[in-house]
Amino acid sequence: MTDKNKTVTVVGAGNMGGPIAAQYANAGYTVYLLDRVPKSEKDPAYKRLVETGDRSVIARDKLEKMRKAVNPAEDIFNATLYHPSNADRIIVGNVDDNLEEAVKNSSLIAEAILDQLDLKIALASKCDEYMDEGTQFHSNTSTIELEKIKEDFQCTMNCIENDYLIKVKDIEDQKVLLKNSLILLKEENNELKKKIPIFLEKL
């Protein structure tokens, strides 16, 4: 049984979602890391699904890369765990089978899927079905104005506009910064703010 106040869900196990999940795990949170189920033979991940029979193969493969990577200078998107054992705090899954469980057990949902507005709205709406009072939804994007997401998605629970940024501080050193930006709540809620970890960590 997970502690909801110390559990988050990250949807999207790519170059953005993986490091976000890692930072929460580094901070002691239990993290659900979810991605899609590969369904097309043209999908590079489909072969892995056939080989393993694992519908969560995208998230699982990402976690294994994160567990093994140790040098940010060589692999800035996977060498994000402070210690390999922090990977034990990450529960892998997929959106089709595990979204309901993950959202119901989490106090915060961070999406890091493709920057397509329709996909983000669909995911946010699906998450909203399972969110209870106090659950927060973060939308991460670098190309879509968050106001647009807010305009198209009227969530029924507490929603947060949030943007996680991964920046290369020094190209030569390939240092990684993971930062989540100023958090904006629709309504002032100090209790919610206390639950939101704000990280600025150099890896």
N, C-alpha and C positions, 0 to 999 in steps of 0.2 A: 504494500500500500504506500503510495507516494504522498508526500506532504505537498498539497496543492500550492501553498505559498512559496515553496521552494522548487517548483516544477514549471518548466516552460516548454513550448512546442515551437520548433523551427520547421517550416515547410519550404523545401527546396534545398537539396544537398549538393549544391554546386560550389563554385569558387567564392560565393558570398555566404550562402547558408552554412556551409561547413565551418568556416571561421567564427561565425556568429554562435553556432552551437558550441564550439570549442570554448569560447570565452565564458559562456554561462556555465559550462562544465568546470572550467578552471576556477570559477567563483563558488563552486560547491553546489550548483543547482543540478537537479535531475532534468535531463533534456530528451524530449522526443524529437528525433530527426527523421522527417518524412520526405519522400519524393514520390514521383508517379510510378505506375507499373508499366514497364515497356510493353507495348502491344503491337508494334509494327516490325516486320522483318527488316525494314530499312533503318530502324533504330539501332545504333551501335550497342546499346545495352540489352537488346533482345537476345543476342547470342548468349550473353551471360545468364539471362533468365532461363533459357533452354538448358544450358549446362548445369545450372545449380538447382533449378526448380524453385528458386527463391523470388517471390513477388516483390520483395523489398531489396532486391539486389543493388539498386542504384545507391540507396542510403548506406547499405552494408559495405559496399566497396569503398565508398567515400570514407567511412569510419576507419576501415582498415588502412587506407592511405594515410589518414591523420595519425593513427596509432604508430605507424612505422616511420613517418617523416620526422626528422630531428633538426634539420638545418634550414632555417628560413631563407638563407642565401641561395639555397639550391631549390627550394620548393615552398614559395611564400604562401601558397593557398592551402597547404596541407600541414606544414610544420607549425601548428597553431596551439597544440596542447602543451601546457607547461611540463606535464609528465605523462607518459603513456597510460598510466593507471587512471588518469582522468577520463579516458575513453569509456571506462566502466560505468560512468554516470550517464552515458548516452544510449538511449533505447532507439534502435532503428525500426522503421516501419514504412508503410506506403499510404498514400492518401485514400485509396479505395477501401482498404481493410482496417486502417488504424486511426483515421482522423477523429472519429467520434470519441474513442477512448482517450486519445491524446488531449483533445480540447477540453473534455470534461475534467481531466485530471490536472489541467494547467491553469495558472493565473495570468499567463501572458502568451500570446501567439505572435510569432514573428514570421512573416512570409518573405521569402527571397526567391520567388519564381521568376520566370521570364517577364521582361518588361513589356507585357501586353495588357492593356487596360481590361479587356474582356475577361482574360484569365484571372486577373487579380480580383475583379468584381465577383466572378463566379466563386472563387475560393473564399473570399471574405463573407459572402452570403451563406456559403455552406458552413463555415465556422460559426457564424452567428446563430445557426440552429442549435448549436451545442454549448454556446457560451452562457454562463450564468452571470448574475450581478457581480461586478467587480473584475470580471475577466477583461483583459485588454488585447486589442488587436493592433499590431504594428505592420505597416506596409512599407517595404523597402524598395526604393526605386531611384534610378539616376536619370531617367528620361521622362517620367510622367509626373506632372505636377500633383502633389499630394492633395491639393484643393480639388482637383478633378476627381480623384478617388473618393474624397469626402462627399462631393456633390452627387456622384452616381451611386454611392453605397451609403445608405442611411442605416447604420447599425442600430440595433435596439438596445445594446448594452453600452458600457463605457468604452469609448474608442480613443485611440491615441494616434496622432500623426507622428511618425518617427522615421528617420532615415539613418541607416547604418552605412558608414563609409569605410572602405578599405583603401588606404592610400600608401603608395610607396614613398617613404620620407626621403630616402637617399637611393638613387638608382644604382650607384656602385655597391652600396652595402646591402641593397634589397631588404631594408628594414620594413617591417610591416606594422602599420597602426590599425587598430580596430577601434572605432569610435562611434558611439551612438549620439545623435545630435540632441539639441534642445527638445525636450518632451513637451508637447502641447496637449492639454486635456480639453475636451469640450467644456467641462465644468471643473471648477477648482475642487480638488479632492486631495488633501494632504495625506490621508491614509493610503491612497493608491500610490502617491508619489514615493512614499517611504518604501514601498515594495519593489520599486523599479531600480535595478542596479544600473548605474551609469559608469561605463568603463572607458578608460583611455590607457590602454596597455601596449607597451612596446614588446614585440615578440623577438 
